[in-house]
């Protein structure tokens, strides 16, 4: 984002603006305009969360103008299911409107001249559209081919009715070059010259400074501004260039409207040309490194080039320093549950990138200076005296050693605590239960640590069987310490699943596994399951889907299965108009136990009766599935009669094509089987219309002596009040991951907002006989650790972002809790300021 006057000039929406604001780096109150360089998940992925935050500001929310090419309004309209009318979002689309279902291409004249978007006394902002060149049949550039990274997606390859494969332009393929021009700075007024021309001090001085000529008071002449004003200084000009692929590069090189900014062959600026102050390149490194792109950069003479594309180096220095600091402290105390963040691997590899570079080609190479962008780097445009780069806000890279030294100074006993925790993994289970805490000088023995016996499903369990990674453990909106809901189910060689996918999920994966590891995690996803339509549970979904599409575009693969509430489909359909998300959607209600039983029963009953001469009627079969095995409609059994939520379920929602359910159910069954899972079962919960929880059941396994060992069972509550459906689904669960939004003293608030307290979540687990309970989805009023009563935590642990629980370590899980309490002994307090934000966002959710 550029400074001031370009506070309005937000070039693209990355993820989690709220987390930056809460870290004190900037405020959202100053954003009036948002400019998207492309309308796709990569650039607009953080838009829903930002708009939701703006909706909660003040009594009626804040208004914002969102600018972008093509079908922008359609996308924003689709957000209305979870962003209220209080968010006054004004869409400002420009350029040709493209349909996702047609290959028609607008006339090339629409891509020649700049489109003026804003022109006032402060700034002039224009847009130049940039399309992929291969659509018009023109040849590619006559230079060596460019190897594109998976994220540098070009055009969809589609089959036309005649069987020919061709390129079809989607709205998300259109890019924009933004040109930001500030007005010139008028020269300084010279009072001595004015007096020599017969002017008296007074209003005429002001008129001359405004650019108006005046009559002399003492001489019979007209005094012009040029007579008394010093030379004007041209206003700075900033270009923001997003050239995402080689296909866009040829078009970029042919844009004639940019020629007024070019220097001549000798590096001199023609008399009529304008000097560009700064160019921010969002283009990826593989495009920028092209010789043609380099020569194009040199044509701007002495302009400062900032390379702000996908920079690996920036992962090394986290913007969210508070969150990174806590991650380092947790890693010191218990590295088994809190592995080192992925960006540390870059530090260990001593990754370095050149601070600046200059092309060695051509006579003007010495003028082409470029620097790699860094997090929170600024380029100041006003005041003119400070024109240029401002590195004052760039976060420093705090090493793990520095953070731990600070921790040991603050809490000296943490050294003994870390040693005690490490012994849990070095001693036999029997020794751990009887002596590990007795050896500690920090804690007294807790009798409840010895109460649980090992369930059968954990017998001879392997570490590469299951890992639960809590990517986001906060509620409503991201905070400095906790991101919003997302759980990564790592099945190692068998793939992975995501349960909920709040905004910033991809960023959290990168923080946990590093960039390459996050790519691998997304590449091997089998399914994404979404609990309900509230924004904090699904707005990171489109970015994950788009990345997976890019990573797998060169290999045969199946579309990723997304299971979610039916309202979610409208939002995903809107994104599909912009770019192919390469997914299949399945309504959660088709994955309830009754629906799945009916599906299995129907398949079995038709094995002997189906034949090529009598094909299965998909629509009739799907209707039978929805009616349930006894003929009673499943919808009628979801909530107890007369309950508040029963009427919610009956409300009309987005239509779902039931005829599509059967083949997608078959796809789900295949995906689960390949992941080593026996079942994925959704069940209704009490929160909002179409809210669900989910149970994952692993397949049985046979040990080395032929003994059949039952599979583990993971249950995730989603957002809910305690309810019979949840208790029934959690019966015998190996792990119950339960929301605990509020502390025990806030039962009334929990009831009003259809959430649970800590004690209520534990009671659900106890009633269901769950072996372990992990509490998550904490209100942001508890900034680091929630308030809890440890006397009831004998099989429970508190979740933190990036917490990674291997199934083999479940016996140890509750034993770590007292040590976590020590780590945060000075911080178990309530942040009332975040409580106000929670109130606003929850009000938005209730109204959606």
BATI-975386 format. One line per 3 residues: number of its first residue (from 1); for each residue x, y, z of C-alpha. Coordinates in steps of 0.05 Angstrom, whole numbers, plus 5000, padded with zeros to 4 digits. Layout:
BEGIN
NUM	X,Y,Z  ... .
END
This chain:
BEGIN
1	5000,5000,5000  5026,5069,4983  5029,5126,5032 .
4	4975,5183,5034  4949,5207,4985  4954,5136,4963 .
7	4924,5110,5026  4866,5100,4978  4911,5063,4930 .
10	4909,4994,4961  4937,4955,4903  4910,4887,4922 .
13	4877,4853,4980  4921,4800,5010  4898,4764,5072 .
16	4879,4787,5142  4882,4863,5142  4852,4859,5211 .
19	4913,4825,5240  4958,4880,5214  4913,4933,5244 .
22	4912,4899,5312  4987,4895,5309  4988,4971,5307 .
25	5017,4978,5237  4960,5017,5206  4886,5032,5215 .
28	4828,5013,5172  4792,5078,5186  4833,5113,5132 .
31	4815,5065,5075  4763,5095,5028  4782,5058,4964 .
34	4807,4988,4948  4837,4974,4880  4844,4903,4855 .
37	4897,4888,4802  4858,4825,4785  4791,4799,4808 .
40	4809,4729,4833  4823,4692,4897  4897,4712,4898 .
43	4882,4787,4899  4812,4789,4930  4820,4732,4981 .
46	4821,4779,5040  4764,4822,5017  4707,4787,5055 .
49	4743,4791,5121  4760,4864,5111  4689,4882,5092 .
52	4663,4844,5152  4709,4884,5197  4687,4950,5166 .
55	4615,4929,5177  4627,4924,5251  4657,4994,5258 .
58	4613,5046,5288  4537,5043,5292  4525,5032,5218 .
61	4591,5007,5192  4639,5042,5145  4631,5051,5070 .
64	4686,5031,5021  4694,5034,4946  4721,4971,4913 .
67	4750,4979,4843  4768,4923,4795  4760,4897,4725 .
70	4701,4856,4700  4650,4820,4743  4668,4850,4810 .
73	4596,4866,4831  4575,4795,4822  4628,4772,4872 .
76	4610,4824,4924  4536,4809,4917  4551,4737,4932 .
79	4582,4758,4999  4515,4785,5024  4499,4718,5055 .
82	4552,4732,5108  4566,4807,5102  4508,4851,5126 .
85	4478,4911,5092  4513,4955,5143  4577,4946,5103 .
88	4565,4999,5050  4605,4966,4994  4605,5006,4930 .
91	4632,4965,4872  4665,5004,4816  4676,4955,4759 .
94	4709,4978,4695  4728,4947,4629  4689,4895,4589 .
97	4643,4848,4625  4662,4776,4610  4620,4714,4621 .
100	4653,4652,4646  4614,4611,4595  4638,4644,4532 .
103	4702,4652,4494  4682,4718,4462  4735,4771,4467 .
106	4722,4846,4471  4748,4890,4417  4822,4906,4426 .
109	4807,4980,4426  4779,4972,4496  4850,4955,4519 .
112	4887,5014,4490  4873,5077,4529  4874,5089,4604 .
115	4808,5091,4641  4806,5149,4690  4777,5125,4756 .
118	4791,5183,4804  4812,5254,4785  4809,5306,4840 .
121	4855,5357,4873  4891,5303,4911  4905,5247,4861 .
124	4889,5221,4792  4884,5145,4786  4877,5111,4718 .
127	4872,5039,4698  4902,5005,4636  4873,4936,4622 .
130	4920,4880,4607  4895,4816,4575  4932,4752,4555 .
133	4957,4761,4484  4945,4690,4459  4870,4701,4456 .
136	4874,4742,4392  4914,4690,4355  4978,4730,4356 .
139	5043,4692,4363  5082,4690,4428  5145,4729,4439 .
142	5205,4709,4399  5249,4691,4457  5267,4632,4499 .
145	5206,4601,4535  5192,4620,4606  5182,4565,4658 .
148	5124,4589,4700  5112,4572,4772  5047,4535,4787 .
151	5017,4599,4817  5029,4637,4752  4966,4611,4719 .
154	4950,4628,4647  4885,4611,4612  4837,4553,4619 .
157	4842,4500,4566  4771,4484,4545  4741,4438,4493 .
160	4694,4471,4444  4633,4436,4414  4674,4415,4353 .
163	4723,4378,4396  4779,4428,4390  4817,4452,4451 .
166	4824,4526,4458  4837,4582,4507  4778,4614,4541 .
169	4787,4679,4579  4757,4682,4648  4747,4748,4683 .
172	4802,4731,4732  4852,4727,4674  4845,4802,4661 .
175	4898,4844,4696  4906,4919,4709  4961,4970,4708 .
178	4945,5027,4755  4974,5095,4743  4974,5142,4803 .
181	4991,5215,4789  4995,5269,4842  4988,5342,4822 .
184	5049,5385,4813  5078,5423,4871  5074,5497,4856 .
187	5136,5539,4863  5148,5583,4924  5117,5652,4925 .
190	5168,5709,4924  5141,5770,4963  5201,5812,4942 .
193	5185,5804,4869  5111,5819,4882  5129,5884,4917 .
196	5177,5904,4861  5118,5897,4813  5076,5945,4853 .
199	5034,5896,4893  5013,5909,4965  5010,5850,5014 .
202	4939,5824,5017  4888,5783,4978  4924,5790,4912 .
205	4982,5750,4939  4933,5693,4951  4904,5699,4881 .
208	4972,5694,4849  4988,5632,4890  4922,5602,4865 .
211	4945,5613,4794  4905,5676,4777  4934,5740,4747 .
214	4921,5807,4782  4928,5882,4768  4987,5917,4801 .
217	4969,5967,4856  5023,6017,4838  5039,6003,4765 .
220	4996,5998,4704  5013,5926,4690  4983,5857,4699 .
223	5022,5811,4744  5021,5738,4725  5035,5679,4772 .
226	5098,5663,4733  5125,5732,4751  5126,5718,4826 .
229	5126,5642,4833  5186,5597,4831  5187,5537,4783 .
232	5136,5482,4797  5158,5412,4814  5122,5357,4775 .
235	5080,5312,4819  5104,5241,4831  5078,5186,4786 .
238	5071,5114,4810  5055,5054,4767  5031,4989,4795 .
241	5041,4932,4746  5011,4862,4752  5035,4820,4693 .
244	5018,4750,4719  5040,4707,4660  5081,4707,4597 .
247	5016,4710,4559  5004,4780,4587  5075,4804,4573 .
250	5068,4813,4498  5006,4856,4510  5044,4896,4562 .
253	5100,4911,4512  5050,4935,4460  5012,4986,4502 .
256	5021,5053,4467  4992,5095,4523  5054,5080,4566 .
259	5101,5110,4514  5093,5179,4544  5133,5154,4604 .
262	5191,5123,4565  5261,5151,4558  5297,5151,4490 .
265	5352,5104,4468  5404,5145,4504  5366,5145,4569 .
268	5342,5217,4562  5271,5238,4575  5236,5270,4514 .
271	5210,5340,4525  5137,5317,4525  5148,5256,4568 .
274	5130,5248,4641  5179,5222,4693  5156,5161,4731 .
277	5178,5163,4804  5165,5091,4825  5140,5026,4794 .
280	5114,4971,4838  5118,4904,4803  5068,4851,4827 .
283	5091,4806,4770  5122,4740,4791  5197,4730,4788 .
286	5196,4685,4727  5162,4740,4686  5206,4796,4713 .
289	5269,4756,4696  5249,4753,4622  5297,4794,4579 .
292	5238,4830,4547  5210,4850,4614  5278,4874,4637 .
295	5285,4917,4574  5215,4944,4586  5235,4964,4657 .
298	5295,5002,4630  5250,5045,4587  5228,5083,4649 .
301	5296,5113,4661  5312,5130,4733  5246,5105,4762 .
304	5252,5066,4827  5230,4994,4815  5202,4955,4874 .
307	5194,4880,4862  5134,4861,4903  5116,4794,4872 .
310	5120,4728,4908  5183,4738,4950  5207,4677,4987 .
313	5250,4720,5032  5190,4754,5063  5166,4689,5094 .
316	5229,4692,5137  5207,4755,5174  5135,4749,5199 .
319	5093,4812,5201  5053,4785,5259  5109,4790,5309 .
322	5066,4778,5371  5040,4713,5342  5110,4691,5321 .
325	5137,4707,5390  5085,4662,5424  5099,4607,5373 .
328	5172,4609,5392  5157,4607,5466  5109,4548,5458 .
331	5161,4512,5415  5213,4520,5471  5165,4491,5523 .
334	5138,4433,5482  5167,4423,5412  5128,4359,5403 .
337	5061,4396,5404  5088,4462,5377  5140,4448,5323 .
340	5185,4503,5299  5150,4549,5249  5164,4535,5177 .
343	5197,4602,5164  5254,4583,5211  5278,4534,5159 .
346	5294,4592,5114  5336,4624,5168  5373,4559,5179 .
349	5388,4555,5105  5415,4627,5109  5370,4646,5051 .
352	5389,4713,5022  5366,4754,4963  5401,4813,4931 .
355	5379,4879,4960  5381,4912,4893  5395,4893,4822 .
358	5407,4925,4755  5402,4895,4686  5468,4890,4649 .
361	5436,4898,4580  5431,4961,4539  5459,5032,4546 .
364	5412,5051,4602  5425,4992,4648  5456,5036,4701 .
367	5391,5074,4709  5348,5013,4722  5351,5005,4798 .
370	5306,4954,4831  5298,4929,4902  5261,4869,4930 .
373	5201,4891,4970  5198,4876,5044  5139,4870,5090 .
376	5112,4940,5108  5161,4977,5064  5133,5045,5045 .
379	5146,5094,4989  5129,5165,5012  5099,5213,4961 .
382	5083,5272,5006  5114,5315,5033  5161,5322,4974 .
385	5221,5331,5020  5211,5259,5043  5199,5230,4973 .
388	5227,5160,4968  5233,5094,5006  5215,5091,5079 .
391	5242,5028,5114  5224,5050,5185  5165,5003,5190 .
394	5199,4940,5165  5197,4888,5220  5262,4861,5246 .
397	5277,4787,5245  5278,4765,5318  5316,4700,5323 .
400	5289,4643,5366  5349,4651,5412  5331,4723,5427 .
403	5259,4705,5442  5278,4648,5488  5329,4689,5525 .
406	5274,4740,5539  5228,4683,5563  5279,4654,5611 .
409	5292,4722,5640  5218,4734,5650  5200,4664,5676 .
412	5263,4629,5702  5226,4567,5723  5206,4554,5650 .
415	5273,4518,5641  5254,4464,5691  5184,4461,5661 .
418	5211,4448,5591  5255,4392,5618  5195,4360,5653 .
421	5153,4364,5590  5209,4332,5549  5211,4273,5596 .
424	5139,4254,5577  5167,4229,5510  5229,4195,5539 .
427	5200,4153,5594  5154,4094,5591  5080,4109,5598 .
430	5077,4078,5668  5136,4119,5693  5106,4182,5663 .
433	5041,4173,5700  5073,4161,5768  5136,4202,5772 .
436	5142,4255,5718  5108,4310,5757  5137,4289,5823 .
439	5206,4304,5797  5186,4375,5780  5204,4431,5828 .
442	5152,4474,5794  5087,4436,5803  5052,4393,5854 .
445	5023,4327,5832  4954,4330,5799  4916,4266,5816 .
448	4872,4270,5754  4931,4256,5708  4928,4181,5721 .
451	4854,4169,5708  4851,4148,5634  4867,4081,5603 .
454	4890,4075,5531  4833,4062,5481  4838,4002,5436 .
457	4846,4045,5373  4913,4072,5399  4944,4003,5407 .
460	5008,4000,5367  4990,4065,5334  5040,4094,5285 .
463	5063,4166,5284  5049,4171,5209  4976,4153,5218 .
466	4946,4220,5239  4966,4289,5260  4915,4344,5279 .
469	4941,4414,5265  4901,4472,5295  4914,4526,5244 .
472	4864,4576,5272  4835,4575,5343  4801,4642,5350 .
475	4729,4664,5337  4697,4719,5296  4758,4752,5267 .
478	4834,4745,5266  4873,4775,5324  4946,4785,5340 .
481	4951,4717,5372  4897,4673,5341  4872,4665,5270 .
484	4801,4643,5254  4778,4571,5249  4815,4519,5209 .
487	4838,4449,5226  4886,4410,5182  4878,4334,5187 .
490	4945,4307,5164  4941,4234,5143  5013,4235,5117 .
493	5022,4189,5057  4946,4181,5051  4932,4254,5040 .
496	4898,4306,5083  4832,4342,5098  4813,4412,5121 .
499	4757,4422,5171  4736,4495,5162  4778,4543,5123 .
502	4776,4613,5152  4813,4671,5121  4888,4665,5126 .
505	4887,4589,5125  4939,4587,5069  4983,4635,5107 .
508	4978,4592,5169  4998,4531,5129  5060,4568,5105 .
511	5077,4589,5176  5070,4517,5199  5103,4480,5142 .
514	5141,4532,5101  5123,4551,5030  5142,4484,4998 .
517	5110,4445,5054  5045,4485,5048  5044,4471,4973 .
520	5051,4397,4988  4996,4400,5039  4948,4434,4991 .
523	4968,4388,4933  4949,4326,4973  4882,4350,5000 .
526	4827,4298,4994  4768,4340,5018  4750,4406,5051 .
529	4692,4406,5099  4658,4472,5120  4614,4475,5182 .
532	4570,4536,5167  4565,4600,5128  4595,4650,5177 .
535	4655,4685,5146  4706,4664,5198  4698,4591,5176 .
538	4704,4593,5100  4733,4656,5070  4801,4624,5060 .
541	4771,4570,5017  4775,4601,4948  4850,4615,4955 .
544	4864,4543,4976  4824,4516,4917  4858,4563,4867 .
547	4927,4544,4892  4912,4470,4887  4887,4480,4816 .
550	4952,4514,4798  4996,4462,4832  4962,4404,4796 .
553	4949,4436,4728  5004,4395,4694  4982,4327,4722 .
556	4918,4286,4717  4874,4297,4778  4803,4300,4803 .
559	4768,4364,4824  4772,4374,4899  4710,4356,4938 .
562	4681,4412,4982  4627,4392,5032  4590,4450,5062 .
565	4523,4484,5077  4482,4498,5015  4489,4575,5023 .
568	4563,4567,5010  4551,4543,4939  4527,4612,4916 .
571	4591,4644,4940  4634,4591,4906  4594,4597,4842 .
574	4609,4672,4841  4684,4656,4845  4675,4604,4791 .
577	4653,4660,4744  4720,4693,4756  4766,4633,4755 .
580	4761,4558,4753  4765,4532,4825  4770,4460,4802 .
583	4721,4433,4854  4658,4393,4865  4607,4415,4917 .
586	4566,4370,4963  4514,4395,5011  4527,4375,5083 .
589	4457,4348,5089  4476,4293,5039  4529,4269,5087 .
592	4486,4259,5149  4483,4189,5177  4412,4177,5151 .
595	4430,4201,5081  4493,4159,5078  4457,4097,5104 .
598	4404,4106,5050  4459,4115,4998  4494,4051,5018 .
601	4428,4014,5022  4408,4037,4953  4475,4017,4922 .
604	4471,3948,4953  4399,3937,4931  4415,3957,4860 .
607	4477,3913,4852  4434,3853,4830  4379,3892,4796 .
610	4416,3942,4753  4434,3925,4681  4452,3963,4618 .
613	4380,3954,4594  4351,3984,4659  4396,4042,4680 .
616	4390,4073,4749  4346,4134,4752  4392,4183,4789 .
619	4337,4232,4808  4291,4177,4836  4349,4147,4874 .
622	4370,4214,4904  4300,4229,4926  4296,4162,4961 .
625	4361,4177,4996  4334,4244,5020  4270,4211,5045 .
628	4311,4164,5088  4307,4090,5098  4239,4091,5132 .
631	4205,4140,5085  4209,4197,5136  4240,4260,5109 .
634	4309,4270,5141  4297,4344,5151  4243,4328,5202 .
637	4290,4290,5247  4347,4340,5252  4325,4378,5314 .
640	4281,4363,5372  4209,4384,5361  4196,4455,5384 .
643	4269,4474,5390  4292,4542,5367  4336,4513,5313 .
646	4280,4469,5283  4250,4530,5249  4319,4551,5224 .
649	4327,4486,5186  4259,4497,5153  4277,4565,5125 .
652	4286,4567,5049  4358,4569,5024  4396,4565,4960 .
655	4371,4509,4915  4415,4448,4909  4410,4401,4850 .
658	4394,4335,4884  4409,4298,4819  4482,4316,4827 .
661	4487,4286,4897  4495,4213,4878  4558,4216,4834 .
664	4590,4264,4884  4574,4216,4941  4610,4163,4902 .
667	4669,4211,4894  4668,4223,4969  4669,4149,4984 .
670	4728,4139,4938  4767,4198,4968  4755,4173,5039 .
673	4777,4103,5021  4842,4129,4991  4853,4169,5055 .
676	4844,4107,5098  4778,4133,5126  4715,4093,5135 .
679	4667,4151,5140  4656,4226,5141  4589,4240,5175 .
682	4559,4309,5184  4507,4323,5238  4465,4385,5252 .
685	4483,4430,5310  4451,4489,5344  4483,4553,5319 .
688	4453,4583,5256  4414,4558,5196  4450,4500,5163 .
691	4504,4492,5216  4538,4425,5223  4590,4385,5261 .
694	4629,4327,5231  4656,4259,5253  4714,4225,5217 .
697	4723,4150,5227  4786,4114,5206  4784,4045,5176 .
700	4803,3984,5218  4874,3961,5215  4909,3895,5228 .
703	4972,3893,5270  5033,3849,5260  5001,3788,5294 .
706	4936,3792,5256  4894,3827,5309  4840,3873,5283 .
709	4846,3942,5314  4787,3990,5308  4799,4057,5274 .
712	4804,4122,5311  4747,4173,5311  4755,4249,5308 .
715	4695,4294,5321  4693,4368,5307  4635,4408,5336 .
718	4637,4469,5291  4602,4527,5326  4546,4503,5371 .
721	4509,4500,5436  4512,4432,5471  4460,4388,5437 .
724	4440,4315,5434  4462,4307,5362  4533,4328,5381 .
727	4536,4281,5441  4510,4223,5400  4560,4236,5344 .
730	4617,4241,5395  4602,4175,5429  4668,4138,5438 .
733	4708,4192,5402  4783,4187,5406  4788,4262,5401 .
736	4731,4313,5408  4750,4382,5382  4698,4427,5414 .
739	4687,4502,5410  4693,4538,5477  4680,4610,5458 .
742	4664,4635,5529  4688,4624,5600  4643,4589,5650 .
745	4616,4653,5679  4586,4675,5612  4532,4623,5602 .
748	4480,4676,5585  4524,4704,5529  4537,4634,5503 .
751	4463,4619,5500  4447,4685,5467  4499,4673,5412 .
754	4491,4598,5406  4561,4582,5429  4589,4540,5486 .
757	4628,4554,5550  4690,4516,5571  4653,4473,5621 .
760	4596,4458,5573  4646,4433,5521  4680,4388,5573 .
763	4612,4361,5596  4595,4343,5524  4660,4303,5519 .
766	4648,4270,5586  4576,4251,5567  4600,4221,5502 .
769	4658,4183,5533  4710,4219,5490  4782,4199,5505 .
772	4811,4269,5494  4780,4338,5487  4813,4396,5452 .
775	4781,4464,5464  4784,4516,5409  4747,4576,5378 .
778	4761,4622,5436  4732,4692,5439  4783,4745,5422 .
781	4770,4775,5490  4819,4722,5516  4881,4747,5478 .
784	4930,4690,5493  4899,4637,5538  4827,4630,5560 .
787	4803,4627,5631  4790,4556,5654  4783,4513,5716 .
790	4838,4461,5713  4803,4415,5763  4758,4391,5706 .
793	4813,4385,5653  4835,4313,5666  4828,4295,5592 .
796	4827,4363,5561  4876,4412,5531  4873,4484,5506 .
799	4888,4494,5432  4935,4547,5404  4949,4566,5333 .
802	4998,4517,5300  4988,4465,5355  5003,4397,5323 .
805	4976,4336,5360  5002,4269,5335  4954,4213,5351 .
808	5010,4175,5385  5019,4232,5434  4946,4234,5458 .
811	4962,4201,5525  5008,4260,5541  4962,4315,5518 .
814	4928,4335,5584  4994,4331,5622  5021,4392,5584 .
817	4964,4438,5606  4993,4458,5674  5058,4478,5640 .
820	5021,4520,5589  4988,4554,5647  5057,4570,5674 .
823	5079,4599,5607  5021,4648,5609  5016,4657,5684 .
826	5019,4733,5677  4970,4736,5619  4907,4699,5639 .
829	4867,4763,5636  4809,4788,5594  4820,4839,5539 .
832	4757,4881,5543  4774,4920,5480  4771,4856,5439 .
835	4705,4840,5473  4675,4902,5440  4699,4878,5372 .
838	4671,4809,5386  4603,4840,5402  4602,4877,5336 .
841	4623,4817,5294  4576,4769,5330  4519,4818,5318 .
844	4537,4815,5244  4536,4739,5246  4469,4735,5281 .
847	4439,4780,5229  4467,4742,5170 .
END
